[in-house]
Amino acid sequence: MPGRQAKLLTNASLNRALRYAATRRYGERNRVMILLSVKAGLRACEIAGLTWSMVLTASGRVCDHLHIEDKISKRGRGRRIPMNRDLRQAIVELKQLVAHDEYRALIQSERGGKMSPGSVVNWFQGVYAAIGLDGCTSHSGRRTFITNASRAVARAGGSLRDVQELAGHASIGMTERYIEGDRHVQRRIIDRI
């Protein structure tokens, strides 16, 4: 990726962003937006394009996965992402507050319509700027998700290929570009050799 990559979010910075977003109008929507980024690794265009039909079962219950359709994903690389429990709970809470027919956007603008990908990017920029997280962008949550998934994959019995599929990347090489190294982990690795 040319230029500087978006900074990762630490647990502390994620919690700051969630607390700040909760104090703004549409707090429940804001929480879902942040969690879609950090706990599902969605891009701004996917957050903007997500509809209720992609998160609800036929009976209207919140699914245990996100179904990212080809039409909203980059290069038509739709995928199915198991739903993180915090994200699922946030969607359940949002569902209780807003209209949610299957074709309606999950993330609504202040005027009640679908947010554009650019509006999602700007929204994240505003949140991170307001809480002083320099270098964080709408892509910070996605990079955080991919890095955290790559660190957890071995404990779950998976491989980097699983992370690639969750991210919707065409190649493992692209997934590797998102992963942030950790000097402390590298030291522990060397100490075990």
Buried (B, 14 or more C-beta within 10 A) or exposed (E): EEEEBBBBBEEEBBEBBBEBBEEEEBBBBBBBBBBBBBBBBBBBBBBBBBBBBBBBEEEEEBBEBBBBBEEBBEEEEBBEBEBBEEBBBBBEBBBEEBEBEEEBBBBBBEEEEBBBBEBBBBBBEEBBEEBEBEEBBBBBBBBBBBBBBBBEBEEEEBEBEBBBBBBBBEEBEBBBEBBBEEEEEEEEEEEEE
